[in-house]
């Protein structure tokens, strides 16, 4: 239906353009050129060849003032010879001595009169300027062989052609707008798109973080920071009876993987004196200096030798470590279960970052063993279809959806703060933050938990 409307509108536009465009009529006259000579075959052949060679000169002569000035004067035209020349087309077939003069004009009668007058004047001028055989005798002879007539219909505008072209352009425009509209409609544009699929499922609506600094650190008093604090309160309310809290934080797609949701949630939890660790379970392409998760699961590193402080030192981070031969098998192993149990005994909040759900099922598999899944969706990049698919996968996998963080990407480009450097990646001996959830007072907050030389994580 929409395409039909665009086709009709395009055809109507073509008809309208034709209706309000001045018509143009064309008329044609023809002049035959020959060379006066004796009647021998050799002379005739040479004369024809000479005349053919002069046709280019005759064509140029047609649009010169010596021909057109008398025409404009005799027909009382307002146009100058230069303007008149713009409306004249001169041509001649190859190996021919016939010159065709075509005149275009908004008036059919005037186009006819100009074409005939130009042909007549050209015949006179050609004999005047041509080579002489003797006194008062011209060798060049020009004869009008076709008188111009008034055209019965204009050559432009071509109403049918314009209507057909307008209809075709309307069809193309309709298809293009349809594709653009489908692309726009297929993307998640607002938190309401998520609420329609998951009532009360949106934990926070936040902006994307700077390249290297969580918004909770760069703008602790900003609106997005407040949204993360509300998200933490929602998670505590929904999972209040569970201690410790442990969630998988996974983006719906690779495009929304840069919103730094886990880092911001970690800082928000740490503001409540919670001990927080982020576990990077997204397989890394290269080994880190201190090792990480994959090295622990392989038994090559100790947990206390690989945990490093996060940005701002308010939480701890366990890097991904070296690239394992089969990282997905590692993330499904009992070794990871043992490591998560140990981390839950040491920290109040464990956040596990995984690969985007559209790339791997690791997030769903790990979330089945934790409190739930926090899904990151970004406006303008995440497809609605993908969100629906991931929500169905979450439900069918028996994973509890803890909520969705809706990330607004590049909404307000400005200087977000000066905190852009990350704490040096040195191993830590105790979880960052205080032990408010496990004890009380500064003594509990600073009590070492990860001791060097301890057992390997199982």
C-alpha positions in Angstrom: 0.0 0.0 0.0 2.8 2.4 0.9 4.7 1.7 -2.3 1.6 2.3 -4.3 1.2 5.7 -2.7 4.8 6.6 -3.6 4.3 5.4 -7.2 1.2 7.5 -7.6 2.8 10.5 -6.1 5.8 10.1 -8.4 3.6 9.8 -11.5 1.7 12.9 -10.4 4.9 14.8 -9.9 6.0 13.9 -13.4 2.7 15.0 -14.8 2.9 18.3 -12.9 6.4 19.0 -14.1 5.2 18.4 -17.7 2.2 20.6 -17.3 4.1 23.6 -16.0 7.1 23.2 -18.4 7.1 25.4 -21.6 6.7 23.2 -24.7 9.5 23.0 -27.2 8.8 22.5 -31.0 11.4 21.5 -33.6 11.5 22.1 -37.3 14.0 20.9 -39.9 15.2 22.2 -43.2 17.9 20.8 -45.5 20.4 22.3 -47.9 22.2 20.5 -50.7 25.8 21.7 -51.6 27.5 21.1 -54.9 30.5 22.5 -56.9 30.0 23.9 -60.5 32.4 22.3 -62.8 32.6 20.6 -66.3 30.8 17.4 -66.8 33.7 15.0 -67.1 33.6 12.1 -64.7 36.9 13.2 -63.1 35.7 16.7 -62.5 32.4 15.5 -61.0 34.3 13.1 -58.7 36.7 15.8 -57.6 33.9 18.3 -57.1 32.0 15.9 -54.9 35.0 15.1 -52.8 35.8 18.8 -52.4 32.3 19.6 -51.3 32.3 16.8 -48.8 35.5 18.2 -47.3 33.8 21.6 -46.9 30.8 20.4 -45.0 32.3 21.0 -41.6 33.0 24.6 -42.7 29.4 25.0 -43.9 28.1 23.6 -40.6 30.1 26.2 -38.7 29.1 28.9 -41.1 25.4 28.3 -40.3 25.6 29.6 -36.8 27.8 32.6 -37.4 26.5 36.2 -37.3 26.9 36.6 -41.1 24.0 34.2 -41.5 22.0 34.7 -38.3 22.0 38.5 -38.1 20.0 38.9 -41.3 17.6 36.2 -40.1 17.0 37.9 -36.8 16.4 41.2 -38.6 14.1 39.8 -41.2 11.9 37.9 -38.7 12.0 40.8 -36.1 13.4 38.5 -33.4 14.5 39.9 -30.1 17.3 37.4 -29.8 20.9 38.1 -30.7 22.8 36.0 -33.2 24.6 34.2 -30.3 21.3 33.4 -28.5 19.8 32.3 -31.7 22.7 30.0 -32.4 21.9 28.1 -29.1 18.6 27.0 -30.5 20.0 25.6 -33.8 21.4 22.2 -34.3 23.4 21.6 -37.5 24.4 18.1 -38.7 25.3 16.2 -41.9 25.4 12.4 -42.5 28.9 10.9 -43.2 30.1 11.2 -46.8 27.1 13.4 -47.6 26.7 16.9 -49.0 23.3 17.5 -47.4 23.3 19.9 -44.3 20.4 19.5 -41.9 19.3 22.5 -39.9 17.1 21.8 -36.8 15.6 24.8 -34.9 14.0 24.5 -31.4 11.6 27.1 -30.2 8.5 27.4 -27.9 6.5 28.4 -31.0 6.0 25.8 -33.7 5.5 28.5 -36.4 8.6 30.5 -35.3 10.7 27.3 -35.3 9.6 26.7 -38.9 10.2 30.3 -40.0 13.7 30.4 -38.5 14.7 27.0 -40.0 13.6 28.2 -43.5 15.2 31.6 -43.1 18.5 30.1 -41.9 18.6 27.7 -44.9 17.9 30.5 -47.3 20.5 32.9 -45.9 23.1 30.1 -45.7 22.6 29.4 -49.4 23.3 33.0 -50.3 26.3 33.3 -47.9 27.9 30.0 -49.1 27.9 31.2 -52.7 29.2 34.6 -51.7 32.2 33.3 -49.6 32.9 30.2 -51.7 35.8 30.0 -54.2 35.2 31.8 -57.6 35.5 30.2 -61.0 35.4 33.6 -62.7 34.2 37.2 -62.3 30.8 37.2 -60.7 30.5 33.4 -61.0 30.6 31.2 -57.8 31.8 27.6 -57.9 29.8 26.6 -54.8 26.1 26.1 -55.3 23.6 25.6 -52.3 20.0 24.5 -52.9 17.2 24.1 -50.4 15.9 20.6 -50.8 13.6 20.4 -47.7 11.4 23.2 -46.5 10.7 23.3 -42.7 7.1 22.8 -41.6 5.4 23.6 -38.3 5.4 20.7 -35.9 2.0 19.4 -34.7 3.3 18.3 -31.2 6.1 19.4 -29.0 9.2 17.3 -28.6 9.3 18.3 -24.9 8.1 17.9 -22.3 7.4 14.2 -23.0 4.4 13.8 -20.7 4.3 10.0 -20.9 8.1 9.7 -20.3 8.0 12.1 -17.4 5.0 10.3 -15.8 6.7 6.9 -16.2 10.0 8.3 -14.8 8.2 9.9 -11.9 6.5 6.7 -11.1 9.8 4.8 -11.2 11.5 7.3 -9.0 8.6 7.2 -6.6 9.0 3.4 -6.5 12.7 3.7 -5.7 12.1 6.3 -3.0 9.4 4.2 -1.4 11.7 1.1 -1.4 14.6 3.2 0.1 12.4 4.8 2.8 11.0 1.4 3.5 14.5 -0.1 4.0 15.5 2.8 6.2 12.3 2.6 8.2 12.7 -1.1 8.7 16.3 -0.6 9.9 15.2 2.1 12.3 12.3 0.0 13.6 14.4 -3.1 13.9 16.7 -1.4 16.5 16.1 -0.7 20.1 15.5 3.0 20.4 14.2 3.6 23.9 13.8 1.9 27.2 10.1 1.5 26.4 11.0 -1.0 23.7 12.6 -3.2 26.4 9.7 -2.6 28.9 7.3 -3.9 26.3 9.2 -7.2 26.3 10.2 -7.3 30.0 7.9 -5.3 32.3 9.9 -3.8 35.2 13.0 -5.3 33.6 15.0 -2.1 33.1 17.5 -1.6 35.9 18.9 1.7 34.6 19.1 4.0 31.7 22.7 5.3 31.4 25.1 6.9 29.1 28.1 5.2 27.6 31.3 5.6 29.7 34.4 7.3 28.4 36.9 5.1 26.7 38.9 4.3 29.9 36.9 5.5 32.9 33.6 4.4 34.3 31.0 7.1 34.7 30.8 6.3 38.4 34.4 7.5 38.7 34.4 10.3 36.0 31.0 11.8 37.0 30.1 10.5 40.4 27.4 13.2 40.7 25.9 12.7 37.2 22.6 11.3 36.2 24.1 8.1 35.0 25.9 7.5 38.3 22.6 8.0 40.1 21.0 5.4 37.7 23.7 2.9 38.6 23.0 3.4 42.3 19.3 2.8 41.6 20.3 -0.3 39.7 22.2 -1.6 42.7 19.3 -0.9 45.0 17.0 -2.8 42.6 19.3 -5.8 42.5 19.6 -5.8 46.3 15.8 -5.6 46.6 15.2 -8.4 44.1 18.0 -10.6 45.6 18.1 -9.3 49.1 18.1 -12.7 50.8 21.1 -13.9 48.8 24.6 -13.4 50.2 26.8 -12.9 48.4 25.3 -11.4 45.3 26.8 -12.8 42.0 25.8 -11.9 38.5 26.9 -12.4 35.0 27.1 -9.0 33.1 26.8 -9.7 29.4 26.1 -7.3 26.4 23.4 -8.4 24.0 25.8 -7.7 21.1 29.3 -6.7 20.4 28.3 -3.1 19.7 27.1 -2.7 23.3 30.1 -4.3 24.9 31.8 -0.9 25.5 29.3 0.6 28.0 31.4 -0.6 31.0 28.3 -1.7 32.9 30.2 -4.1 35.2 32.8 -1.5 36.2 30.1 1.1 37.0 28.0 -1.5 39.0 31.2 -2.5 40.9 31.9 1.1 41.9 28.2 1.6 42.9 28.3 -1.6 45.1 31.6 -0.5 46.6 30.0 2.8 47.7 28.0 0.7 50.1 31.2 -0.7 51.6 30.8 -4.0 49.7 33.8 -6.1 48.7 33.4 -6.4 44.9 35.4 -8.3 42.3 34.9 -8.4 38.5 35.9 -11.6 36.8 36.7 -11.2 33.1 35.4 -14.4 31.5 35.6 -13.0 28.0 38.5 -15.0 26.3 41.5 -12.8 25.7 43.6 -12.9 22.6 46.9 -12.7 24.5 48.2 -13.4 28.0 48.4 -10.7 30.6 51.5 -10.0 32.6 50.1 -11.3 35.9 48.0 -14.1 34.4 44.3 -14.4 35.0 41.2 -16.6 35.0 42.3 -19.1 32.3 45.7 -19.6 34.1 44.0 -20.3 37.4 41.6 -22.8 35.8 44.6 -24.6 34.3 46.3 -24.6 37.7 49.2 -22.4 36.4 48.5 -19.4 38.7 47.3 -18.7 42.2 44.2 -16.5 42.7 46.0 -14.1 45.0 48.8 -13.7 42.4 46.4 -12.6 39.6 43.8 -10.4 41.2 44.5 -6.7 40.4 42.9 -3.5 41.6 40.2 -2.0 39.3 39.9 1.6 38.2 40.0 3.9 41.3 41.0 1.0 43.6 37.4 0.6 44.8 37.0 -3.0 43.5 39.2 -5.9 42.4 39.5 -7.4 39.0 40.4 -10.9 37.9 41.7 -10.6 34.2 40.9 -13.1 31.6 44.5 -14.4 31.4 46.1 -16.2 28.5 44.2 -17.6 25.6 43.2 -21.2 26.4 43.0 -23.9 23.8 39.3 -24.3 24.5 38.1 -21.4 26.6 34.5 -22.4 26.4 35.3 -25.7 27.9 37.1 -24.0 30.7 34.1 -21.8 31.5 31.9 -24.9 31.7 34.3 -26.8 33.9 34.0 -27.7 37.6 37.2 -25.8 38.2 35.2 -22.6 37.5 32.5 -23.7 39.9 35.2 -24.1 42.6 36.7 -20.7 41.8 33.3 -19.0 41.9 32.6 -20.6 45.3 35.8 -19.3 46.7 35.3 -15.8 45.3 31.8 -15.8 46.9 33.3 -16.6 50.2 35.8 -13.7 49.9 33.6 -11.0 48.3 30.2 -9.6 48.8 29.5 -9.1 45.1 30.9 -11.1 42.2 30.4 -9.7 38.7 31.4 -12.0 35.8 31.8 -10.3 32.5 31.3 -12.6 29.5 31.3 -12.4 25.7 28.2 -10.9 24.0 25.3 -13.3 23.9 25.2 -13.1 20.1 28.8 -14.5 20.0 28.8 -17.2 22.7 26.6 -19.0 25.2 29.2 -18.7 28.0 27.2 -16.0 29.8 24.0 -18.1 30.0 26.0 -21.2 31.1 27.7 -19.3 33.9 24.6 -17.3 35.0 22.8 -20.6 35.7 25.2 -21.0 38.7 24.9 -17.4 40.0 22.2 -15.1 41.1 21.2 -14.1 37.6 22.1 -12.2 34.4 22.4 -8.5 33.9 21.9 -7.8 30.2 23.3 -4.7 28.4 21.3 -3.3 25.5 22.5 -0.2 23.5 20.2 2.1 21.7 20.5 2.3 17.9 22.7 -0.8 17.6 21.0 -3.7 19.3 18.3 -5.2 17.3 14.9 -5.8 18.8 14.8 -9.3 17.3 18.1 -10.1 19.0 16.8 -8.9 22.4 13.7 -11.1 22.0 15.9 -14.0 21.0 18.2 -13.5 24.0 15.3 -13.2 26.4 13.9 -16.5 25.1 17.3 -18.1 25.5 17.5 -16.8 29.1 14.1 -18.3 29.9 14.7 -21.6 28.2 18.2 -22.0 29.9 16.6 -21.6 33.3 18.6 -18.4 34.0 17.1 -15.6 36.1 17.1 -12.3 34.4 18.3 -9.8 37.0 17.5 -6.9 34.8 18.5 -4.9 31.7 20.8 -1.8 31.6 19.9 0.4 28.7 22.9 2.3 27.4 22.5 5.5 25.5 25.5 5.8 23.2 27.2 9.2 22.4 24.3 11.3 23.6 26.3 14.2 25.1 29.9 14.5 23.9 31.8 16.5 26.5 34.7 16.4 28.9 33.5 13.8 31.5 36.3 14.3 34.0 40.0 14.1 34.5 40.0 10.6 36.0 41.3 8.8 32.9 44.2 6.7 34.2 43.9 3.2 35.5 45.6 2.0 38.6 48.7 0.0 37.9 48.0 -3.7 37.3 49.7 -5.1 40.5 48.4 -8.1 42.4 46.5 -7.3 45.6 46.5 -9.1 48.9 42.9 -8.4 49.9 39.6 -7.5 48.3 39.0 -3.8 47.6 36.4 -2.0 49.6 35.3 -2.7 53.2 33.7 -5.8 54.8 30.6 -3.9 55.8 28.5 -6.9 54.6 30.7 -9.5 56.4 31.8 -7.6 59.5 31.9 -4.1 60.9 34.5 -1.3 61.5 37.7 -0.5 59.7 39.5 -3.6 61.2 37.1 -5.9 59.3 37.5 -3.7 56.2 41.3 -4.1 56.0 41.7 -7.7 57.2 43.7 -9.6 54.5 41.8 -12.4 52.9 44.0 -13.4 49.9 47.3 -14.5 51.3 50.3 -15.3 49.2 51.3 -18.9 49.1 47.7 -20.0 49.6 46.2 -23.0 47.8 45.5 -23.0 44.1 41.9 -22.1 43.2 40.0 -25.2 42.3 
